[in-house]
Amino acid sequence: MRKLLIIVVIALLLARPDISLAAAYARDYIPLPPGTSLFCFYANHVTANKLYQDGTKVGDDFNQTANVGMLRYVYYTSIGKALYGDGPFTIDPQFIVPFVDINLSGSYEALNNNHEISTTGFADPIVLATFWFVNDPKNKFWVGFTPWLTLPVGQYNRNRIVSPGNNRWAFKPEIGVVKGIGEKTYLDLILGGEFYSDNDKYMGSSKLEQDPTLQAEVHLSYDISKQWAIALDYFYIYGGETKVDGEQQNNPQSNHGLGLTLFWMVGTNNQLLISYRDDFSVKSGAGTNTVGARWAYFF
């Protein structure tokens, strides 16, 4: 029973909503003018009922529902000219405060005396900044480097199967490239690798280790009009196999997702966005479907 519990819980860990991934959309790597502030609110609804381990489907009744909200503040500033291009060397220090509501039912209930599992609270906050060393708006070309640091200060209970926080540090260096094609089309390529510290309070006093993950995104966006745009999104995550007390869990990821995003301007200071994502090919974790929304206010 202990071994089965570990397998299912590790799969759940991998299936939890990825907060940094939820914060990435098309054209996020195009900098705003220095001196601009940006406030965002995100709301994602994530569902899944299929669970996979190393390419094998564990079952069809692992019902997972998660509501993920995030508050994000960004400030754009500059430190001289960019290394390439006619724009400034722009930096945008920022932070993200996430909160989650997670409910697990179906086969998960066997791990909790046949009762539904639920938890609500603040997850681990993230601090980051993008450094645009290539800023060439004249030729619609931008390259930025972003270090993400996830702080282990979210709510965590070592005796619960799932918690809002992860009780571990995570660091993700990431690079994003955006190129405008013609008058209305943009292509984004984002590559990152995420590294994790150990959680030595996993399921009581066990030690959880996780290999780094490689993450990639491609966004192809098109301006329908001056106010409306649409994007086709692709996501990939690789690696991330875990150990519990030194025992390999045989759960490496090689997961693919496709998405569609629609965003539009309301006046000159507000942008609204809705998105849908289907993780259609999952090696380890949950096959999730995500409906998302974002409100952004520029000032």
N, C-alpha and C positions, 0 to 999 in steps of 0.2 A: 504494500500500500504506500509505503514511504517513497519507493522508486517511482510509482505511478504519479504520486503527488508532485514530485520534483519535475517530472517530464511535463505535466500539464501546466504547472506554474511557470516554468521557464518559457514554454510556448506563449503563455499569456504575457510575460514580460516583453517578449519580442513583438507581440501584437498590440501593445499599448500605443495610443496615438503618439506619433513622433511630433513633439511640439515644434522643434526647429524646422522640420519639413513642412508643417502646416503653415508656417509663416512665410513660405517662399512662393512667389507668383511671378508671372511674366513681367518683365521690365523693372523688377525690383532693383536690378543692377544698373539702372540709369539714374545718376545722381540729380538731386534737386539743387537749385542755386544756393550757395553759402548764405547763411543767415536764416534759412527756412527751418521751421519746426514742423513735425508731422506726428499726429496722434492717431492711432489705429485701435479699433476693437474688432476682434475675430470671434466667430462662433462656428464651431464644427460639430456635426452630428455624425458619429461613426457607428456602424453596425457590422456584425459578422456572426455567422453560425457554423463556419467550417474551420477546422484547426488542422494544421499540417506539421509534421516533423520529418525533416530530411527527405522531403519529396513524397512522404506517405500521409494520406489523409487519416487523421485520428478519428474523426466522426463528423456528423452533420447536425449535431444538436448542442454545440457549444455556443450558446447565445450570448453575445456581448453587445452592450450598448454603452457608448461613452459620449458625453457632451463636454466639449473642450472650449473654454473661453480664454481669451488672452487680451491683455492691455499692453500696448506698445508705444513708447515715446522715442522719437528720433530727432536729433538736431544736426544740421548740416553746417560744416565750417570748412575753412581751407587754410593751407600753409604754403602758399606760393603757387607756382606754375606746375602743372603735371609734367611727368617725365616725357610723355608723348601726347601731342594734341594741343589744341588752342584753348582748352579749358583749364581751370585751376586744379591743383592737387586737393581733392575734396575728401573729407573724413566725416563720418556720421556716427558719433558715439550714441549708444541707445541701450535700452533695457526692455525686457519682456517679462511680464508677470502673468503666469498661467494659473487657471483653476479648472478642476475637472469634477465630473460626476460620472461614476462608472458603475454599471450594473451587470452582473453575470448570472445566468440562469441555465436551465437545461442540464446538461451533463456536468457543469461546474458545481451544481448543488450537492453532488455526492461528496465533495471536498468540505462541505460545511453543514453536515448533519441534515442534508436534504432541504436546506433553506437557501434562498437567493442571496447572493453576495453583492454588497453595495458599499460604496465609499464616496465621500465628497470632501473636497478641501483644496487648499492651495498646493500646486505642484512646484517643482524646482524652478526658480527664476533664472533668466539668462541675461548675461551682459555681453555686448559685442560692439564692433565698429567695422565699417568697410573703409578701406583705403584705396581710392581711385588713382592709381599711378598712371593709367591711360585714360584720358578724358578728352575725347575728340568729337564734340557735338557737330562740328562742321561736316565731318564724314560719317556721322552716326556710328561711332565706334567707342566702346568703353570696356575697360578691364579693371576689376577690383578684387582685392584680397580681404577676406573677412575671417578673423578668429572669433569663434563662439565659445563661451565658457558657461557651463551649466553649474549652478551652485547647489550643493546638497542641503538646502534649508527648507524644502517643502515638507509637508506633513507626512510622517512615516511611522508605521507601527510594525515592529518586527514580528508580532504575533498574528498579523492579518495576512491573508493570501494576496491581497492587492492593496496598495496605498497610493495616494496622489504623488508623493515624492519617491525617489529611487535610492536615497541614502548613499550617493556616490557622486564623485565629480565626473564631468564629461567635457572634453575639449575637442572642438572640430575646426581645423583650418580649412578654409574653403576659398575657391577662386571662381569668379563669375565673369563671363564674356558676353557682351551684347553687340550685335551688328545690325544696323538698319539696312534693309534691302529695298531699294526703290523709295517711293514716297510713303507707303502705308504698312510695310511689313518689317517685323523685327524677329531675329533669331537669338535666343539665349541658350548658353551652355554653362552649367554650374557643376563643378566637381569638388568633392570634399571627402575627408577621411575623419571618422570620429573615434576617439580613444577614451577608455573608461577606467576609472579607478575601481578597486574592489569594494563590495558591500559585505562587511563582516558581521552584519546583523540580519542576514537573510533568513527568513522563516525561523526566527529564534536566534540561534548563535552560529548558523552555518555561514560559510564564506562563498560568495558568488563572484566569479570572475567572468569577464567577457572579452573576447578578441575584438580588435578594431573592426569597424565597418567602413566600406567604401560606398559613397553615395553619389549618384549622378542624376541630373535633371536636364531636360531639353524642353524649351517652350518656343512655339512658333505662333506669333501673334499678328493680327491684322486689324487695321483701322477701318471699321465699317463706315464711320463718319467722323466728324470732329469730336463728337461726344461719346461715341460707342466704339468698343473694340472687343475682339474675341481671340481666344488662345487655345491651342491644342497642347496638352502637357504630357510628358513622359517622365516616369520616375523609376529608378533602379537602386537597389541596395544589395550589397554583397558582403559575406563574412559574418562576424558577430557570434561565432559559436561560443557557448558558455560552459563553465565548469561549476559544480557545486561540491565543496569540500574536496577539490582535486579530481572529481570524476567527470569526464567528458559527457555532455548531454546529447551529442550527435544532432545538433540543430543549427547547422550553418545556413545562412540565408542566401538566396539568389532570387529575389522577388521583384516583379515587374508591375508597374501601375500605369494606367492611362487616365487622363483627365480632360475636362473641357471647362473653360473659364470665360465668363462674360463680365466686362466691367464698363462702367459709364460714368461720366462726370455730371454732377449736379451743381450748376453754377460754376464758379471758378475755384472754390475752396473745398469741395467735397467730392469724393469718389466712392461709388458703391460697387461691390463685386459679389458675384455668386459663382460657385464652382461645384463640380462633381468629379469624383475620382473613384476608379474601380481597380483594386489590386487583383488583377485577373490571373496572375501566375505567381504562386507562392510556394517556395520550397520549405520554409519553416515559419510558423506563426499563424496568424488568422487571415483569412481572405476577406479583407474589409472593403466596405463601401462608405464613402465620405461625402456628405453634402456640407459645403462651407459657405460662409458669408464674411465680408469685411467692409467696414466703414472706415474711410481715411479722411482726415481733416487736415488741410495744409494752412499754416499761418506763419 
